[in-house]
Amino acid sequence: APAAEQALIDTLPPGFRWGVATSAYQIEGAIDVDGRTPSIWDTFCKVPGAIDNGDTGDIACEHYTRMPADVALIKDLGLDTYRFSVSWPRVQPGGRGGVNPAGIAFYDRLVDELLAQGIDPWVTLYHWDLPQELEDAGGWPVRDTAYRFADYSMLVFDALSDRVDTWTTLNEPWCSAMLGYAYGAHAPGRKEYPAAVAAVHHLLLGHGLATERMREAAPRKLDIGITLNAATAYPASDLEPDLEAARRADGMGARLYLDPLVHGHYPADVIADLATEGIEIPIQEGDLATISAPFDVLGINYYFSQKFTGFGENGETAGEDGLPITRTLPLNRPRTAMDWEIVPEGFTDLLVRISKDYPGVPMVITENGAAFEDTADTTGYVADEGRTAYFASHLAAVASAIQQGADIRGYLAWSLLDNFEWAYGYDKRFGIVRVDYETQARIPKQSALYLKEVAQQHRSK
Ligand code: PNW
């Protein structure tokens, strides 16, 4: 890493946690074994044109059968934490009823394998694979789904809480609600904005219900939390329409989640914006007390930041629908293969801001990483300089936020393996370990060795 970045990375506090993350549908494959039923992603993958190249998660990284070797990889990299998600339709086929013994057995073995290797297991209960039957009953826009989620969470909790200390309810509810129900880019592919706003509320309610029940049943002091994706929304200028556009972007992207979770109320400005579109959040009595149930750790997933303007291309400030314009402008930074701009200071700004606006909430970086078009040499070695540089600059950004007072306890890279990158299929590679999809061979990239070294150096200090 460049000297200035290395100097910052050297300041990371003692006890800082190092790890790597994955999610069930993106790596497991084995979609129709041991009683698993389809999730909304199995269904969405069958929609023509939904996924690049018509890719699906049917096989993915075959992690379901290769799990012990994949755990050994994490061990070889000297990382102390593995964040994985549990597939709801494996554990509770159809999303209702009792536990499926064959389905939970996989996670039981995974947890035992991790513990045997000295790796802390971090469970994410929901990383987007809703049982299709629950979508058929209305999905997240329907209130009942929140209760179904809490019931499912307790099945997993009862099976694994004797050995798992850290629990995350949801991964990135913004993606579930907005990409899934408003923009149609993710499963279930719906484009219904009011339904997406209802989904936000029911996701948060599900988080709160599950948190309360896990807390109540906890056999000892456990860490329970939620993971959000967030970014810094920079205004393009100090002009009022630009400031407003950045405010709206931050409101829908971050505060709509953080405010109810931490402060127990939705942000008034976002409620007012939604009202001008005729949308109301379907809040019932007691919901906000449930949603703001105390939690122990806030997971932050960060990839990029954006600049916002409230002006259209011709200087207008309202669209044809009469609503104010919110548009992104380039920051003119290098981009990853996702076309996402590389903005490490947006990471620092975000973390410092959260620590000021939501004090007393310890954070962990639960995902950070980048897709690049890797090339392997004849030996299979991947010199992924772009990804390695991304990790270095973003680790420095985290260290800088800590210097400015943010309470950040660890850093988990996305992702252990190249995997099924949702609507982009297998073309976009986020792994620190390359997957050869012909042979399922795993080949550590330069970035994996970099993270191994950083963690090792940090621990030896
Ligand atoms: C996250 N956005 O998704 C997910 O948690 C991972 O499963 C995924 O592989 C990773 O980031 C890389 O995409 C996101 O449009 C998807 O801002 C989209 C966005 C952010 C995060």
Residues whose N, C-alpha, C, O or C-beta is under 5 A from the ligand:
A	BS01	PNW	N229
